[in-house]
Amino acid sequence: MKKALITGITGQDGSYLSEFLLARGYEVYGIIRRSSSFNTGRIDPIYEDPHVPHRRLHLVYGDLNDASSLNRILRTVQPDEIYNLGAQSHVRVSFDIPEYTGEITGLGTIRLLEAIRESGLKPKFYQASSSEMFGKVLEVPQKETTPFYPRSPYGAAKVYSYWITVNYREAYNLFACNGILFNHESPRRGETFVTRKITKAAARIKLGIQQDVFLGNLDAKRDWGYAGDYVEAMWMMLQAPTPEDYVIATGETHTVKEMLELAFDRLQLDWKKHVKIDAKYYRPTEVDLLIGDASKAKKQLGWQPKVRFEELVAMMVDADLALERERLDGTRKRG
């Protein structure tokens, strides 16, 4: 039985990856930070699902800011595969807390790579890189050879993580891959990210819970895919015969405005009546266009996206409508 270690297991990607690996017979260990409240909502259903072998899912305390905890976990678990998904991952927030973003998103990666090197173990390593590294794009579409030009502390920290992963691969012969994932969403996306903010607002407006939603740049263009498809690509990279870096994307670009139209139209709403622009949601330096070329992943890994943009938006709207109805019913019963 293979053992996988996941940082960021409580996030969107971590929960989908856990399900994916458990279904393939893995024993999964996830690193969680100690805090005053639990943040395991996305992975709790795995324990509750009678069809999922939850006894093969283990949560261990650790932190990407604490090298000693990473060394201890590696020695104890001795994983076959490591997926480094943990990060301060909100781009806009990274302008407010740049030092912390660099500490976790950037230096957290080298702490983990050093723990691998010092342990003498030879696990396969996946680094969650980001399309935000391309930033002010120098080529359209963006592929593995496109130069990086990050436009945020988050993007800059991810560039550091990318290159230090390449360096450790070449210096210490580690099986280490970078997955340069373009935007990927799902009903499990955090509620402060623009896609989920839109679908949640549409549902709440439909149910009469709120009237307006405040957003920033509606003209930003992104390559949006489904997180469930993208975690499969992560796994595929570590099953390849040699470690390489791959762009994972749909090859389509859509504006925030297009997403608004699709989400609100699904609930027979006019988004123009409810959307307000707030300057605080603009970034100091904006990324105007991201669109990826995943032809290398398709050719070498056999990966390609299954869920289209329109299906993704519908999936998220339907899930948020069901969730908000459930919350509303619960509030009424308590009242």
KAKA-V866663 format. One record per pair of residues at least 6 apart in sequence whose ideal C-beta (glycine too) atoms are under 8 Angstrom apart, sorted by the first residue. I is the first residue (numbers start at 1). J is the second residue. D is the distance in whole Angstrom. If there is no record, write none. Layout:
i->(I | I)
j->(J | J)
d->(D | D)
This chain:
i->(1 | 1 | 1 | 1 | 2 | 2 | 2 | 2 | 2 | 3 | 3 | 3 | 3 | 3 | 3 | 3 | 3 | 3 | 4 | 4 | 4 | 4 | 4 | 4 | 4 | 4 | 4 | 4 | 5 | 5 | 5 | 5 | 5 | 5 | 5 | 5 | 5 | 5 | 5 | 6 | 6 | 6 | 6 | 6 | 6 | 6 | 6 | 6 | 6 | 7 | 7 | 7 | 7 | 7 | 7 | 7 | 7 | 7 | 7 | 7 | 7 | 8 | 8 | 8 | 8 | 8 | 8 | 8 | 9 | 9 | 9 | 9 | 9 | 9 | 9 | 9 | 9 | 9 | 10 | 10 | 10 | 10 | 10 | 10 | 10 | 11 | 11 | 11 | 11 | 11 | 12 | 12 | 12 | 12 | 12 | 12 | 13 | 13 | 13 | 13 | 13 | 13 | 13 | 14 | 14 | 14 | 14 | 14 | 15 | 15 | 15 | 15 | 16 | 16 | 16 | 16 | 16 | 17 | 17 | 17 | 17 | 17 | 18 | 18 | 18 | 18 | 18 | 19 | 19 | 20 | 20 | 20 | 20 | 21 | 21 | 22 | 22 | 22 | 22 | 22 | 22 | 22 | 23 | 24 | 26 | 26 | 27 | 27 | 28 | 28 | 28 | 29 | 29 | 29 | 29 | 29 | 29 | 30 | 30 | 30 | 30 | 30 | 31 | 31 | 31 | 31 | 31 | 31 | 31 | 31 | 32 | 32 | 32 | 32 | 32 | 32 | 33 | 33 | 33 | 34 | 34 | 40 | 42 | 43 | 46 | 46 | 46 | 47 | 47 | 60 | 60 | 60 | 61 | 62 | 62 | 62 | 62 | 63 | 64 | 64 | 64 | 64 | 64 | 64 | 64 | 65 | 65 | 65 | 65 | 66 | 67 | 67 | 67 | 70 | 70 | 70 | 71 | 71 | 71 | 74 | 74 | 74 | 74 | 75 | 78 | 79 | 79 | 80 | 80 | 81 | 81 | 81 | 81 | 81 | 82 | 82 | 82 | 82 | 82 | 82 | 83 | 83 | 83 | 84 | 84 | 84 | 84 | 84 | 84 | 84 | 84 | 85 | 86 | 86 | 87 | 87 | 87 | 87 | 87 | 87 | 87 | 88 | 88 | 88 | 88 | 88 | 88 | 88 | 89 | 89 | 90 | 90 | 90 | 90 | 91 | 91 | 91 | 91 | 91 | 91 | 92 | 92 | 92 | 93 | 93 | 94 | 94 | 94 | 94 | 94 | 94 | 95 | 95 | 95 | 95 | 98 | 101 | 101 | 101 | 102 | 102 | 102 | 102 | 105 | 105 | 105 | 105 | 106 | 106 | 106 | 106 | 106 | 107 | 108 | 109 | 109 | 109 | 109 | 109 | 110 | 110 | 112 | 113 | 113 | 113 | 113 | 113 | 113 | 116 | 116 | 116 | 116 | 117 | 117 | 117 | 122 | 122 | 123 | 124 | 124 | 124 | 124 | 124 | 125 | 125 | 125 | 125 | 125 | 126 | 126 | 126 | 126 | 126 | 126 | 127 | 127 | 127 | 127 | 127 | 127 | 127 | 128 | 128 | 128 | 129 | 129 | 129 | 129 | 129 | 129 | 129 | 129 | 129 | 130 | 130 | 130 | 130 | 130 | 131 | 131 | 131 | 131 | 131 | 131 | 131 | 131 | 131 | 131 | 132 | 132 | 132 | 132 | 132 | 132 | 132 | 132 | 133 | 133 | 133 | 133 | 133 | 133 | 133 | 134 | 134 | 134 | 134 | 134 | 134 | 134 | 135 | 135 | 135 | 135 | 135 | 135 | 135 | 135 | 136 | 136 | 136 | 136 | 136 | 137 | 137 | 137 | 137 | 137 | 138 | 138 | 138 | 139 | 139 | 140 | 140 | 141 | 141 | 141 | 141 | 141 | 142 | 142 | 142 | 142 | 142 | 142 | 143 | 143 | 143 | 143 | 143 | 144 | 144 | 144 | 144 | 144 | 148 | 148 | 148 | 150 | 150 | 150 | 151 | 151 | 151 | 151 | 152 | 152 | 152 | 155 | 162 | 162 | 162 | 165 | 165 | 165 | 166 | 166 | 166 | 168 | 168 | 169 | 169 | 169 | 174 | 175 | 175 | 176 | 177 | 177 | 177 | 177 | 177 | 177 | 177 | 178 | 178 | 179 | 179 | 179 | 179 | 179 | 179 | 179 | 180 | 180 | 180 | 180 | 180 | 181 | 181 | 181 | 181 | 182 | 182 | 182 | 182 | 182 | 182 | 182 | 182 | 182 | 182 | 182 | 183 | 183 | 183 | 183 | 183 | 183 | 184 | 184 | 184 | 184 | 184 | 184 | 184 | 185 | 185 | 185 | 185 | 185 | 185 | 185 | 185 | 185 | 186 | 186 | 186 | 186 | 186 | 186 | 187 | 187 | 187 | 187 | 187 | 188 | 189 | 189 | 189 | 189 | 190 | 191 | 191 | 194 | 194 | 194 | 194 | 195 | 195 | 195 | 196 | 196 | 197 | 197 | 198 | 198 | 198 | 198 | 198 | 198 | 199 | 199 | 199 | 199 | 199 | 199 | 200 | 200 | 201 | 201 | 201 | 202 | 202 | 202 | 202 | 202 | 202 | 202 | 202 | 202 | 203 | 203 | 203 | 203 | 203 | 203 | 204 | 204 | 205 | 205 | 205 | 205 | 205 | 205 | 206 | 206 | 206 | 207 | 207 | 207 | 207 | 209 | 209 | 211 | 212 | 212 | 212 | 213 | 213 | 213 | 214 | 214 | 214 | 214 | 215 | 215 | 215 | 215 | 215 | 215 | 215 | 216 | 216 | 216 | 216 | 216 | 216 | 216 | 217 | 217 | 217 | 217 | 217 | 218 | 218 | 218 | 218 | 218 | 218 | 219 | 219 | 219 | 219 | 220 | 220 | 220 | 220 | 220 | 220 | 221 | 221 | 221 | 221 | 221 | 221 | 221 | 222 | 222 | 222 | 222 | 222 | 223 | 223 | 223 | 223 | 223 | 223 | 223 | 223 | 224 | 224 | 224 | 224 | 224 | 224 | 225 | 225 | 225 | 225 | 225 | 225 | 225 | 226 | 226 | 226 | 226 | 226 | 226 | 228 | 229 | 229 | 229 | 230 | 230 | 232 | 233 | 233 | 233 | 233 | 233 | 236 | 236 | 236 | 236 | 237 | 237 | 237 | 237 | 240 | 240 | 244 | 246 | 246 | 246 | 246 | 246 | 247 | 247 | 247 | 247 | 247 | 248 | 248 | 248 | 248 | 249 | 249 | 249 | 249 | 249 | 250 | 250 | 250 | 250 | 250 | 251 | 251 | 251 | 251 | 252 | 252 | 253 | 253 | 253 | 254 | 259 | 260 | 260 | 261 | 262 | 262 | 262 | 262 | 263 | 263 | 263 | 263 | 264 | 264 | 264 | 266 | 266 | 266 | 266 | 267 | 267 | 294 | 294 | 294 | 297 | 297 | 298 | 307)
j->(25 | 26 | 27 | 56 | 25 | 26 | 27 | 80 | 81 | 26 | 27 | 28 | 29 | 77 | 78 | 79 | 80 | 81 | 21 | 26 | 27 | 28 | 29 | 79 | 80 | 81 | 82 | 83 | 29 | 30 | 31 | 73 | 74 | 77 | 79 | 81 | 82 | 83 | 123 | 14 | 17 | 18 | 28 | 29 | 30 | 31 | 82 | 83 | 85 | 14 | 30 | 31 | 62 | 64 | 82 | 83 | 84 | 85 | 86 | 108 | 112 | 14 | 31 | 84 | 85 | 86 | 87 | 128 | 15 | 17 | 18 | 28 | 30 | 31 | 32 | 43 | 59 | 85 | 30 | 32 | 39 | 40 | 41 | 42 | 43 | 42 | 85 | 86 | 89 | 190 | 42 | 186 | 188 | 189 | 190 | 227 | 85 | 128 | 184 | 227 | 230 | 231 | 234 | 30 | 42 | 43 | 83 | 85 | 42 | 43 | 46 | 188 | 186 | 188 | 227 | 228 | 231 | 83 | 85 | 231 | 234 | 235 | 28 | 30 | 43 | 46 | 57 | 46 | 52 | 228 | 231 | 232 | 235 | 28 | 235 | 28 | 46 | 52 | 53 | 54 | 56 | 57 | 52 | 235 | 56 | 81 | 56 | 58 | 56 | 57 | 58 | 58 | 59 | 60 | 73 | 77 | 79 | 43 | 57 | 58 | 59 | 60 | 59 | 60 | 61 | 62 | 63 | 64 | 73 | 86 | 39 | 40 | 59 | 60 | 61 | 62 | 61 | 62 | 63 | 61 | 63 | 59 | 188 | 57 | 52 | 54 | 57 | 54 | 57 | 73 | 76 | 77 | 69 | 69 | 70 | 72 | 73 | 69 | 70 | 86 | 104 | 108 | 109 | 111 | 112 | 103 | 104 | 108 | 111 | 111 | 111 | 114 | 115 | 111 | 112 | 115 | 115 | 118 | 119 | 115 | 116 | 119 | 121 | 119 | 121 | 121 | 123 | 123 | 124 | 123 | 124 | 125 | 126 | 238 | 112 | 116 | 123 | 124 | 125 | 126 | 126 | 128 | 234 | 108 | 109 | 112 | 125 | 126 | 127 | 128 | 161 | 128 | 104 | 108 | 104 | 105 | 108 | 128 | 154 | 157 | 158 | 94 | 97 | 100 | 101 | 104 | 105 | 154 | 105 | 154 | 154 | 190 | 192 | 193 | 132 | 152 | 154 | 155 | 283 | 287 | 216 | 281 | 283 | 101 | 192 | 101 | 105 | 152 | 153 | 154 | 157 | 152 | 153 | 283 | 284 | 153 | 153 | 154 | 157 | 153 | 156 | 157 | 160 | 154 | 157 | 158 | 161 | 156 | 157 | 158 | 160 | 161 | 160 | 161 | 127 | 160 | 161 | 164 | 165 | 161 | 164 | 125 | 125 | 164 | 165 | 168 | 174 | 176 | 123 | 125 | 168 | 174 | 168 | 172 | 174 | 174 | 175 | 175 | 175 | 176 | 177 | 238 | 243 | 165 | 174 | 175 | 176 | 177 | 176 | 177 | 179 | 234 | 237 | 238 | 161 | 162 | 165 | 176 | 177 | 178 | 179 | 179 | 181 | 234 | 158 | 161 | 162 | 165 | 178 | 179 | 180 | 181 | 245 | 154 | 155 | 158 | 180 | 181 | 142 | 180 | 181 | 182 | 183 | 223 | 247 | 249 | 290 | 292 | 150 | 151 | 152 | 154 | 155 | 158 | 287 | 290 | 148 | 150 | 155 | 158 | 159 | 162 | 180 | 142 | 146 | 148 | 149 | 150 | 287 | 290 | 148 | 149 | 150 | 151 | 152 | 155 | 285 | 287 | 149 | 151 | 285 | 287 | 288 | 146 | 149 | 287 | 289 | 290 | 146 | 147 | 149 | 146 | 147 | 289 | 291 | 249 | 251 | 291 | 292 | 293 | 247 | 249 | 290 | 291 | 292 | 293 | 247 | 292 | 293 | 295 | 296 | 180 | 245 | 246 | 247 | 296 | 155 | 159 | 162 | 156 | 158 | 159 | 283 | 285 | 286 | 287 | 283 | 285 | 287 | 287 | 178 | 180 | 245 | 176 | 177 | 178 | 176 | 178 | 245 | 174 | 176 | 175 | 176 | 243 | 243 | 238 | 243 | 243 | 237 | 238 | 240 | 243 | 244 | 245 | 246 | 245 | 246 | 230 | 233 | 234 | 237 | 245 | 246 | 248 | 245 | 246 | 247 | 248 | 292 | 230 | 233 | 248 | 249 | 222 | 223 | 224 | 225 | 247 | 248 | 249 | 250 | 290 | 291 | 292 | 195 | 222 | 223 | 224 | 225 | 290 | 224 | 225 | 226 | 227 | 229 | 230 | 248 | 193 | 195 | 196 | 224 | 225 | 226 | 227 | 312 | 316 | 226 | 227 | 228 | 312 | 315 | 316 | 315 | 316 | 319 | 320 | 323 | 227 | 195 | 196 | 227 | 316 | 196 | 197 | 200 | 215 | 216 | 256 | 259 | 224 | 259 | 316 | 316 | 320 | 213 | 215 | 213 | 215 | 256 | 259 | 260 | 263 | 263 | 313 | 316 | 317 | 319 | 320 | 320 | 324 | 210 | 213 | 274 | 263 | 264 | 266 | 267 | 269 | 271 | 317 | 320 | 321 | 267 | 317 | 320 | 321 | 323 | 324 | 210 | 324 | 211 | 212 | 213 | 267 | 269 | 274 | 267 | 269 | 321 | 321 | 324 | 325 | 328 | 324 | 328 | 274 | 274 | 275 | 276 | 274 | 275 | 276 | 276 | 277 | 278 | 281 | 256 | 260 | 275 | 276 | 277 | 278 | 281 | 277 | 278 | 279 | 280 | 281 | 282 | 283 | 256 | 281 | 282 | 283 | 286 | 255 | 256 | 257 | 260 | 275 | 277 | 255 | 256 | 257 | 288 | 255 | 256 | 286 | 287 | 288 | 289 | 253 | 254 | 255 | 288 | 289 | 290 | 291 | 253 | 254 | 255 | 256 | 290 | 249 | 250 | 251 | 252 | 253 | 290 | 291 | 292 | 250 | 252 | 254 | 259 | 309 | 312 | 248 | 249 | 250 | 305 | 307 | 309 | 312 | 305 | 306 | 307 | 311 | 312 | 315 | 307 | 305 | 306 | 307 | 248 | 305 | 303 | 246 | 248 | 297 | 301 | 303 | 297 | 301 | 302 | 303 | 243 | 244 | 246 | 301 | 300 | 301 | 300 | 294 | 296 | 297 | 300 | 301 | 292 | 293 | 294 | 296 | 297 | 292 | 294 | 297 | 303 | 291 | 292 | 293 | 294 | 305 | 292 | 294 | 305 | 308 | 309 | 291 | 292 | 293 | 294 | 291 | 309 | 289 | 290 | 291 | 309 | 313 | 271 | 275 | 271 | 309 | 310 | 313 | 314 | 271 | 313 | 316 | 317 | 270 | 271 | 274 | 313 | 314 | 317 | 318 | 317 | 321 | 303 | 304 | 305 | 303 | 304 | 304 | 315)
d->(6 | 7 | 5 | 8 | 7 | 5 | 7 | 5 | 7 | 7 | 5 | 8 | 7 | 6 | 7 | 5 | 5 | 8 | 5 | 5 | 7 | 5 | 7 | 6 | 7 | 5 | 7 | 7 | 5 | 8 | 7 | 7 | 8 | 6 | 4 | 7 | 5 | 7 | 8 | 5 | 6 | 7 | 7 | 7 | 5 | 7 | 8 | 5 | 6 | 8 | 8 | 5 | 8 | 6 | 8 | 7 | 5 | 6 | 3 | 8 | 7 | 5 | 8 | 8 | 3 | 4 | 7 | 8 | 7 | 8 | 6 | 8 | 3 | 7 | 7 | 6 | 7 | 7 | 7 | 6 | 5 | 6 | 8 | 6 | 6 | 7 | 6 | 8 | 7 | 8 | 7 | 6 | 5 | 5 | 7 | 5 | 5 | 7 | 8 | 6 | 7 | 6 | 8 | 7 | 7 | 7 | 8 | 5 | 4 | 5 | 7 | 6 | 7 | 7 | 5 | 5 | 5 | 6 | 7 | 4 | 6 | 7 | 5 | 7 | 6 | 6 | 6 | 6 | 7 | 8 | 5 | 6 | 6 | 5 | 7 | 6 | 7 | 6 | 6 | 8 | 6 | 6 | 8 | 8 | 7 | 8 | 5 | 7 | 6 | 5 | 7 | 5 | 8 | 6 | 8 | 5 | 7 | 7 | 7 | 7 | 5 | 7 | 8 | 6 | 8 | 4 | 8 | 8 | 6 | 7 | 7 | 7 | 5 | 7 | 6 | 8 | 7 | 8 | 5 | 5 | 8 | 7 | 5 | 7 | 5 | 6 | 6 | 5 | 7 | 6 | 8 | 7 | 7 | 4 | 6 | 8 | 5 | 6 | 7 | 5 | 5 | 3 | 8 | 6 | 7 | 6 | 6 | 7 | 8 | 8 | 5 | 7 | 7 | 6 | 6 | 4 | 5 | 7 | 7 | 5 | 7 | 5 | 6 | 6 | 6 | 8 | 5 | 6 | 7 | 6 | 5 | 8 | 7 | 5 | 7 | 7 | 5 | 7 | 5 | 7 | 5 | 8 | 6 | 8 | 6 | 6 | 7 | 7 | 5 | 6 | 8 | 5 | 7 | 6 | 6 | 4 | 7 | 7 | 8 | 8 | 8 | 6 | 7 | 6 | 5 | 5 | 5 | 7 | 7 | 7 | 7 | 8 | 6 | 7 | 6 | 5 | 5 | 7 | 7 | 8 | 8 | 7 | 6 | 8 | 8 | 4 | 8 | 5 | 4 | 4 | 7 | 6 | 6 | 7 | 6 | 4 | 5 | 6 | 5 | 6 | 8 | 5 | 8 | 6 | 4 | 6 | 7 | 8 | 4 | 8 | 4 | 6 | 8 | 8 | 6 | 8 | 4 | 6 | 7 | 8 | 5 | 8 | 7 | 7 | 7 | 5 | 7 | 7 | 6 | 7 | 8 | 7 | 7 | 6 | 8 | 8 | 7 | 8 | 4 | 8 | 8 | 4 | 7 | 7 | 6 | 7 | 4 | 7 | 8 | 6 | 6 | 5 | 6 | 6 | 6 | 7 | 4 | 7 | 7 | 5 | 7 | 6 | 7 | 8 | 6 | 7 | 5 | 8 | 4 | 6 | 5 | 7 | 7 | 8 | 7 | 5 | 7 | 6 | 7 | 6 | 7 | 4 | 7 | 7 | 8 | 7 | 5 | 6 | 6 | 8 | 6 | 6 | 4 | 6 | 7 | 8 | 5 | 6 | 5 | 5 | 5 | 6 | 7 | 5 | 6 | 6 | 7 | 8 | 8 | 6 | 7 | 5 | 4 | 4 | 7 | 5 | 8 | 5 | 4 | 6 | 8 | 7 | 8 | 7 | 7 | 8 | 6 | 7 | 6 | 5 | 6 | 4 | 8 | 7 | 6 | 8 | 7 | 5 | 6 | 4 | 7 | 8 | 7 | 7 | 5 | 7 | 6 | 7 | 4 | 7 | 7 | 7 | 6 | 7 | 6 | 6 | 8 | 5 | 8 | 4 | 7 | 5 | 7 | 4 | 7 | 5 | 6 | 7 | 8 | 8 | 5 | 8 | 8 | 5 | 8 | 5 | 8 | 7 | 7 | 5 | 6 | 8 | 4 | 6 | 7 | 7 | 5 | 6 | 4 | 7 | 8 | 5 | 6 | 6 | 7 | 4 | 8 | 8 | 6 | 5 | 6 | 8 | 6 | 6 | 7 | 7 | 5 | 7 | 8 | 6 | 8 | 5 | 8 | 7 | 4 | 8 | 7 | 7 | 7 | 4 | 7 | 6 | 8 | 4 | 8 | 5 | 6 | 5 | 7 | 7 | 7 | 5 | 6 | 4 | 8 | 4 | 8 | 8 | 5 | 7 | 6 | 8 | 7 | 6 | 6 | 7 | 6 | 4 | 6 | 8 | 7 | 7 | 6 | 5 | 4 | 7 | 8 | 7 | 6 | 4 | 7 | 7 | 6 | 6 | 6 | 7 | 8 | 6 | 8 | 7 | 6 | 7 | 7 | 8 | 7 | 7 | 7 | 8 | 8 | 6 | 6 | 5 | 5 | 7 | 4 | 5 | 8 | 5 | 5 | 7 | 7 | 4 | 7 | 5 | 5 | 7 | 5 | 6 | 8 | 6 | 7 | 8 | 7 | 7 | 4 | 4 | 7 | 5 | 5 | 5 | 7 | 8 | 7 | 8 | 6 | 5 | 4 | 6 | 7 | 8 | 6 | 7 | 6 | 7 | 7 | 7 | 5 | 7 | 5 | 6 | 6 | 7 | 5 | 8 | 4 | 7 | 7 | 8 | 6 | 8 | 6 | 7 | 6 | 7 | 7 | 8 | 8 | 3 | 5 | 8 | 7 | 8 | 6 | 8 | 6 | 7 | 5 | 4 | 7 | 8 | 7 | 6 | 7 | 7 | 8 | 7 | 5 | 7 | 7 | 6 | 8 | 5 | 7 | 5 | 7 | 5 | 7 | 7 | 7 | 7 | 8 | 8 | 5 | 5 | 6 | 7 | 6 | 5 | 5 | 5 | 5 | 7 | 8 | 6 | 7 | 6 | 7 | 8 | 7 | 5 | 5 | 7 | 8 | 7 | 7 | 7 | 4 | 8 | 5 | 8 | 7 | 5 | 5 | 6 | 6 | 8 | 7 | 7 | 5 | 6 | 7 | 5 | 8 | 4 | 7 | 5 | 8 | 8 | 6 | 7 | 7 | 6 | 7 | 7 | 6 | 4 | 8 | 7 | 5 | 6 | 5 | 7 | 7 | 7 | 6 | 6 | 7 | 7 | 2 | 7 | 5 | 8 | 7 | 8 | 5 | 8 | 7 | 7 | 7 | 6 | 6 | 7 | 6 | 7 | 7 | 4 | 6 | 6 | 4 | 6 | 6 | 8 | 6 | 4 | 8 | 8 | 5 | 7 | 5 | 7 | 4 | 7 | 7 | 6 | 5 | 8 | 7 | 7 | 7 | 7 | 8 | 5 | 8 | 5 | 7)
